[in-house]
Amino acid sequence: MFVNGAADALAAIKRRKAALRFLPSIGEPFLIGLVALLQRFDAGRKHVFDSREATGSDLILRVPDNVFRQVGGVKMTRHTISVAGDDYARRSRRAAGTATAPPATGRSIEGAGPRGRVADGPDQVRAAVRFNTKHGADVIKVCASGGVLSLTDKVDSPQLTQAELDALVSEAHALGRRAAAHAHGAEAAKRAVRAGIDSIEHGSFVDDEGLDLMKQKGTYFVFTPVLCINDRLKKAGAPPNIVENAAAATTAANATFKRALARGVKLAFGSDASVCPHGSQLAQFAAMVGLGMKPLAALRSSTSVDAKLLGLDDKLGTLEPGKLADVIAVPGDPSAGITAVEKVFFVMKDGVVYRNDGKR
């Protein structure tokens, strides 16, 4: 349902006032619904590490539950899938059952490893992009480097050549798709940026040269502060090298975020759910502010900035005429105290009220 921006959104709320008696006046801060990038709705409630033995069908059944765990204020996500079946991108949208389904990536594309679609050489990379697009992917995800949870890969080692990444981005853009690169390491990120990638996910070890290149190219840095990862990996009994990788990546990522912020790199809001449980991502705003970001800039990273990166800024990201009425309400002023966003008590999505638990 489309409404005429903020005025009609508030009018719709007023029309429902008999049901919303916790709003004696329209005086609470109303915010545009938040957007979070890099989410995995297929992973389990506890930890992505718990999903290693699950089948594609098992993972699909987890999608609806995990989607609705985000109704605490995050109203749009980009579902980056890397563990399930070939046509998962389309099936996950249907399973979610939402009016505005999350953009999906299909299988990630990488040079080696069991999680995504392995492609060797530019021709195979192009074929993989075409396959994912045919099977419903809105965004093409590539694993340009190893991962924190990879048992064998070095977290910062490049996994694709420059020619392979050039082919991937060229084909994705030719098919009208954006391309996102999982990249912890500096060299992997720089190769992706040189290829014209739209966003770098994680970027833990990106160096100054890489950040300068991102600034020059207008590449988005999707920051993914996984606040729970170190403790959860230890409690889950993860292998020592995984625990070590996570600790090193967390420390490096925070420092990289500060340097990116100082350079004016485009900073988008990402979560890497379900490394931390679905529904816990709102705490990331305080983490970003703690690293030097202004509260309003942190909010914009999850609204207008993310919407622009997704190519959905004609529908989402701001409250204005012609856009969807995605609105949340929080107590207090988040521009003065960012933790207010963790106390969402009202959610409107597409002009429909989905949450009304703040009666008082």
Beta strands, then each sheet from edge to edge (+ up, - down):
strand 1: 2-4
strand 2: 30-32
strand 3: 34-39
strand 4: 74-79
strand 5: 109-110
strand 6: 117-118
strand 7: 139-143
strand 8: 178-183
strand 9: 199-202
strand 10: 220-223
strand 11: 266-273
strand 12: 321-324
strand 13: 327-329
strand 14: 346-349
strand 15: 352-356
sheet 1: 1+ 12-
sheet 2: 2+ 13- 14+ 15-
sheet 3: 4+ 3+ 11+ 10+ 9+ 8+ 7+ 5+ 6+
end
